[in-house]
């Protein structure tokens, strides 16, 4: 049995679907099983990171755990709780979803959100793998309403580029790490095949859609308001995210690695491939 936390999110959900497609016994942890909508055959259980009893029940009988915790200052205690529950039942393999830049002081506190969680899995005594993905291509789905309306999309990172990655690739690497002992003791920095900025992504979307897609740079005050009202961040999380975005804007995240291709034996999918697959989301009905 493999336990997947964050099972209704972007990466966790994709991991569940890929494991189920392989016929692996999979248990999905979610706060609301009735609304999970996961594939047939997946065992769906209720759990809360702040409820040790629910984590103990969710980890019973599992041999591997995919750890996904909400990004933010509370991630460390959630990760610790999950690791404690997993090791209490003898789970022998832990795969943690972290983030690119973790532990880099130049990123600010944003770079520390996953640091304690990474330490917890490395010191757990289990076989462990840490995944540090770059910016998700699916973040662009937040632009869909603006693109459909012909409005410019918000740009919080200027011309700063990131190794934008298709979440499908992240999930496929996670599945490989959950199933193959050869990935134990590895930290993978996962990126797409190129570093691309927000204006660059907008240009790709424009090419795919066959019409202009503009961008609008947000002022610091506008960016703060955007994070609070659109993303629902509190003041602390907003400050941390803004520091991370400055890091991207200054070129700190323009990193491309070969880790996806090393694990999967094929090139990482490009942003253009992702955009072609999801162009329907950006077209008016």
C-alpha positions as CSV (number, residue, x, y, z in Angstrom):
1,X,0.0,0.0,0.0
2,X,1.3,3.5,-1.0
3,X,-0.1,6.5,0.8
4,X,-0.4,9.8,-1.1
5,X,-1.1,12.9,0.8
6,X,-2.3,16.1,-0.9
7,X,-4.2,13.6,-3.0
8,X,-6.6,16.0,-4.6
9,X,-4.0,18.6,-5.5
10,X,-2.1,19.2,-8.7
11,X,0.8,16.8,-8.0
12,X,-0.8,14.5,-5.5
13,X,-3.8,13.9,-7.7
14,X,-1.5,13.1,-10.7
15,X,0.5,10.7,-8.6
16,X,-2.7,8.9,-7.4
17,X,-3.9,8.5,-11.0
18,X,-0.5,7.2,-12.3
19,X,-0.2,4.7,-9.5
20,X,-3.8,3.5,-10.0
21,X,-3.1,3.1,-13.7
22,X,-0.2,0.9,-12.9
23,X,-2.4,-1.3,-10.6
24,X,-0.6,-0.3,-7.4
25,X,-2.5,-0.4,-4.2
26,X,-3.0,3.2,-3.4
27,X,-4.5,5.1,-0.5
28,X,-5.3,8.8,-0.8
29,X,-5.4,11.2,2.1
30,X,-7.8,14.1,1.9
31,X,-9.9,16.2,4.2
32,X,-13.1,15.5,2.4
33,X,-13.3,12.0,0.9
34,X,-16.8,12.6,-0.5
35,X,-15.5,15.2,-2.9
36,X,-12.2,13.5,-3.8
37,X,-13.2,12.2,-7.3
38,X,-10.3,9.8,-7.5
39,X,-10.1,6.7,-9.7
40,X,-12.0,3.5,-8.9
41,X,-9.9,1.1,-6.7
42,X,-8.2,3.9,-4.8
43,X,-8.8,3.8,-1.1
44,X,-9.7,7.3,0.0
45,X,-9.4,8.2,3.7
46,X,-10.0,11.3,5.7
47,X,-7.1,12.9,7.4
48,X,-5.8,16.2,8.7
49,X,-2.1,17.1,9.2
50,X,-3.0,18.6,12.6
51,X,-4.8,15.4,13.8
52,X,-2.2,12.7,14.8
53,X,-5.0,10.2,15.2
54,X,-6.1,10.5,11.6
55,X,-2.5,10.3,10.3
56,X,-2.0,7.1,12.4
57,X,-5.1,5.6,10.8
58,X,-4.1,6.7,7.3
59,X,-0.5,5.3,7.5
60,X,-1.6,1.9,8.9
61,X,-0.1,-0.9,6.8
62,X,1.6,1.4,4.2
63,X,5.1,0.7,2.8
64,X,5.7,4.0,1.1
65,X,4.4,7.6,1.6
66,X,4.3,10.5,-0.8
67,X,4.5,13.6,1.4
68,X,2.8,16.8,0.1
69,X,2.2,19.6,2.6
70,X,0.7,23.0,2.0
71,X,3.5,25.5,1.3
72,X,3.9,28.0,4.0
73,X,5.4,28.5,7.5
74,X,3.4,25.5,8.9
75,X,4.9,23.0,6.4
76,X,7.6,21.9,8.8
77,X,5.3,20.7,11.5
78,X,3.0,19.0,9.0
79,X,5.9,17.2,7.5
80,X,7.2,16.2,10.9
81,X,3.8,14.8,11.9
82,X,3.6,12.8,8.6
83,X,7.1,11.4,9.0
84,X,6.4,10.4,12.6
85,X,3.2,8.6,11.7
86,X,4.9,6.8,8.7
87,X,7.8,5.6,10.7
88,X,5.6,4.4,13.6
89,X,4.1,1.9,11.2
90,X,7.4,0.9,9.6
91,X,6.9,2.6,6.2
92,X,10.2,2.0,4.5
93,X,10.2,4.7,1.8
94,X,9.4,8.4,1.9
95,X,9.2,10.7,-1.1
96,X,8.8,14.4,-0.2
97,X,7.6,17.1,-2.6
98,X,9.7,20.2,-1.8
99,X,10.5,23.2,-3.9
100,X,13.4,24.6,-6.0
101,X,15.6,27.0,-4.0
102,X,15.0,25.2,-0.6
103,X,17.8,26.1,1.8
104,X,19.1,28.9,-0.4
105,X,19.4,32.1,1.8
106,X,19.0,34.3,-1.2
107,X,15.4,33.1,-1.6
108,X,14.5,34.5,1.9
109,X,12.1,32.7,4.2
110,X,10.3,31.2,1.2
111,X,13.4,29.0,0.8
112,X,12.9,27.7,4.3
113,X,9.3,26.5,4.0
114,X,10.4,22.9,3.2
115,X,13.8,22.9,4.9
116,X,12.7,21.2,8.1
117,X,10.5,18.7,6.2
118,X,13.5,17.7,4.0
119,X,15.6,17.2,7.2
120,X,12.8,15.1,8.8
121,X,12.7,12.6,5.8
122,X,16.5,12.4,5.6
123,X,16.8,11.7,9.3
124,X,13.8,9.3,9.4
125,X,15.8,6.1,9.0
126,X,13.6,5.2,5.9
127,X,14.8,5.3,2.3
128,X,14.0,8.8,1.1
129,X,13.9,10.9,-2.0
130,X,13.4,14.7,-2.1
131,X,11.8,16.4,-5.2
132,X,12.5,20.1,-5.7
133,X,10.4,21.2,-8.7
134,X,10.6,24.6,-10.4
135,X,7.5,26.6,-11.3
136,X,4.5,24.6,-12.4
137,X,3.2,25.1,-15.9
138,X,-0.3,24.8,-14.4
139,X,0.2,28.0,-12.6
140,X,-0.8,29.6,-15.9
141,X,-4.3,28.3,-15.6
142,X,-4.8,31.2,-13.2
143,X,-4.5,33.4,-16.3
144,X,-7.3,31.6,-18.2
145,X,-10.1,34.1,-17.4
146,X,-8.0,37.0,-18.4
147,X,-6.8,35.3,-21.6
148,X,-10.4,34.4,-22.6
149,X,-11.4,38.0,-22.1
150,X,-8.5,39.3,-24.1
151,X,-6.9,41.0,-21.1
152,X,-3.2,41.0,-20.2
153,X,-2.1,38.5,-17.6
154,X,-0.5,39.6,-14.3
155,X,3.3,39.4,-14.2
156,X,4.9,39.4,-10.7
157,X,8.4,38.4,-11.8
158,X,9.3,40.7,-14.6
159,X,11.7,39.2,-17.2
160,X,13.0,36.6,-14.7
161,X,13.0,33.1,-16.1
162,X,12.3,29.8,-14.5
163,X,12.7,26.2,-15.6
164,X,8.9,25.8,-15.9
165,X,7.9,22.2,-15.6
166,X,4.8,20.2,-16.5
167,X,3.3,18.7,-13.3
168,X,2.8,15.4,-15.1
169,X,6.6,15.0,-15.2
170,X,6.9,15.8,-11.5
171,X,4.3,13.1,-10.7
172,X,6.0,10.6,-13.0
173,X,9.3,11.1,-11.2
174,X,7.5,10.8,-7.9
175,X,6.0,7.5,-8.9
176,X,9.4,6.2,-10.0
177,X,10.9,7.2,-6.6
178,X,8.0,5.5,-4.8
179,X,8.4,2.2,-6.7
180,X,12.1,1.9,-7.5
181,X,14.7,1.7,-4.6
182,X,17.3,3.1,-6.9
183,X,16.2,6.6,-6.2
184,X,16.8,6.3,-2.4
185,X,19.0,9.0,-0.9
186,X,18.6,11.4,-3.9
187,X,17.5,15.0,-4.1
188,X,16.2,15.8,-7.6
189,X,15.8,19.4,-8.9
190,X,13.1,19.1,-11.5
191,X,12.8,21.6,-14.3
192,X,11.5,21.7,-17.8
193,X,13.9,21.8,-20.8
194,X,14.3,25.6,-20.9
195,X,14.2,28.6,-18.7
196,X,11.2,30.8,-19.6
197,X,9.8,34.1,-18.2
198,X,6.2,35.1,-17.8
199,X,6.3,37.2,-21.0
200,X,7.9,34.1,-22.7
201,X,5.1,31.9,-21.6
202,X,2.5,34.4,-22.8
203,X,4.2,34.4,-26.2
204,X,4.0,30.6,-26.4
205,X,0.3,30.7,-25.4
206,X,-0.2,33.4,-28.1
207,X,1.4,31.2,-30.7
208,X,-0.6,28.1,-29.7
209,X,-3.9,30.1,-29.5
210,X,-3.3,32.1,-32.7
211,X,-4.0,35.5,-31.0
212,X,-2.2,38.0,-28.8
213,X,-1.7,37.3,-25.1
214,X,-0.3,40.3,-23.3
215,X,1.2,40.8,-19.9
216,X,1.0,43.5,-17.3
217,X,3.8,44.1,-14.8
218,X,2.4,44.6,-11.3
219,X,3.8,47.2,-9.0
220,X,4.9,46.0,-5.5
221,X,1.6,47.2,-4.0
222,X,-0.4,45.5,-6.7
223,X,1.6,42.3,-6.3
224,X,0.9,42.3,-2.6
225,X,-2.8,42.9,-3.2
226,X,-2.9,40.1,-5.8
227,X,-1.3,37.6,-3.4
228,X,-3.7,38.5,-0.6
229,X,-7.0,38.6,-2.6
230,X,-6.4,36.1,-5.4
231,X,-4.1,33.6,-3.7
232,X,-5.6,34.1,-0.2
233,X,-2.2,34.6,1.5
234,X,-1.9,36.2,4.9
235,X,0.7,38.9,5.6
236,X,3.5,36.5,6.5
237,X,3.0,34.2,3.6
238,X,2.7,37.3,1.3
239,X,6.0,38.7,2.5
240,X,7.7,35.3,2.0
241,X,6.3,34.9,-1.5
242,X,7.3,38.4,-2.6
243,X,10.8,37.7,-1.5
244,X,10.8,34.6,-3.6
245,X,9.4,36.5,-6.6
246,X,12.2,39.1,-6.3
247,X,14.7,36.2,-6.4
248,X,13.0,35.0,-9.7
249,X,12.9,38.5,-11.1
250,X,16.6,39.0,-10.4
251,X,17.4,35.8,-12.4
252,X,18.0,33.4,-9.5
253,X,15.6,30.8,-10.7
254,X,16.8,30.5,-14.3
255,X,18.0,27.0,-13.7
256,X,17.6,24.0,-16.0
257,X,18.6,20.5,-15.0
258,X,18.6,17.0,-16.6
259,X,17.1,15.3,-13.6
260,X,13.8,14.6,-15.3
261,X,15.4,12.9,-18.2
262,X,17.8,11.0,-16.0
263,X,14.9,9.5,-14.0
264,X,12.4,9.0,-16.8
265,X,14.7,8.2,-19.7
266,X,13.1,10.8,-21.9
267,X,13.3,14.6,-22.2
268,X,11.2,16.8,-19.9
269,X,8.1,18.1,-21.6
270,X,8.3,21.7,-22.8
271,X,5.9,24.5,-21.9
272,X,4.7,24.5,-25.5
273,X,3.7,20.9,-25.1
274,X,1.8,21.7,-22.0
275,X,0.1,24.7,-23.6
276,X,-0.9,22.6,-26.6
277,X,-2.5,20.0,-24.2
278,X,-4.4,22.7,-22.3
279,X,-5.3,25.3,-24.9
280,X,-8.9,24.6,-24.4
281,X,-8.8,26.2,-21.0
282,X,-7.8,29.5,-22.6
283,X,-10.3,29.6,-25.4
284,X,-13.8,31.2,-25.0
285,X,-16.6,28.7,-25.0
